[in-house]
Amino acid sequence: MRMTYRAIGTALVLLGLSGALWAVHAQDDKIYTQQGVLEDVNDQAYTIKVQVPLDDGQQMTVAGPLVEGAVIRIEGHTGGLPDLMVGENVTVTWKTTPEGVAILSVQQR
């Protein structure tokens, strides 16, 4: 009988851990969209850096690589990373990953 309780306890612990890991993974899949100012474009590393305002008036930096197939739009038209102008207002869409931020799209208005 003792072994049965131990097995049940182990199964419950493993089930709880798998649920916790699933919750962390689900948070990684959240997608964010925010307007901000484009601060840097690195064509060779295929990265951008955008300053976005927070609700409390502070600024947050969103910086990272563009994912394969990321959408780049310039004034409503498809563009490329070299077409983006530093200092311009943009709308950036990103997600967090275990490696950091991944940029899904950037649209220059």
Secondary structure as the mmCIF struct_conf table of DSSP 4:
data_model
#
loop_
_struct_conf.conf_type_id
_struct_conf.id
_struct_conf.beg_label_comp_id
_struct_conf.beg_label_asym_id
_struct_conf.beg_label_seq_id
_struct_conf.end_label_comp_id
_struct_conf.end_label_asym_id
_struct_conf.end_label_seq_id
HELX_RH_AL_P HELX_RH_AL_P1 ARG A 2 ASP A 28
TURN_TY1_P TURN_TY1_P1 ASP A 29 ASP A 29
STRN STRN1 ILE A 31 ASN A 42
TURN_TY1_P TURN_TY1_P2 ASP A 43 TYR A 46
STRN STRN2 THR A 47 PRO A 53
TURN_TY1_P TURN_TY1_P3 ASP A 55 ASP A 56
BEND BEND1 GLY A 57 GLY A 57
STRN STRN3 GLN A 59 ILE A 74
TURN_TY1_P TURN_TY1_P4 GLU A 75 GLY A 76
STRN STRN4 HIS A 77 THR A 78
HELX_RH_3T_P HELX_RH_3T_P1 LEU A 81 ASP A 83
TURN_TY1_P TURN_TY1_P5 VAL A 86 GLY A 87
BEND BEND2 GLU A 88 GLU A 88
STRN STRN5 ASN A 89 THR A 97
TURN_TY1_P TURN_TY1_P6 PRO A 98 GLU A 99
STRN STRN6 GLY A 100 GLN A 108
#
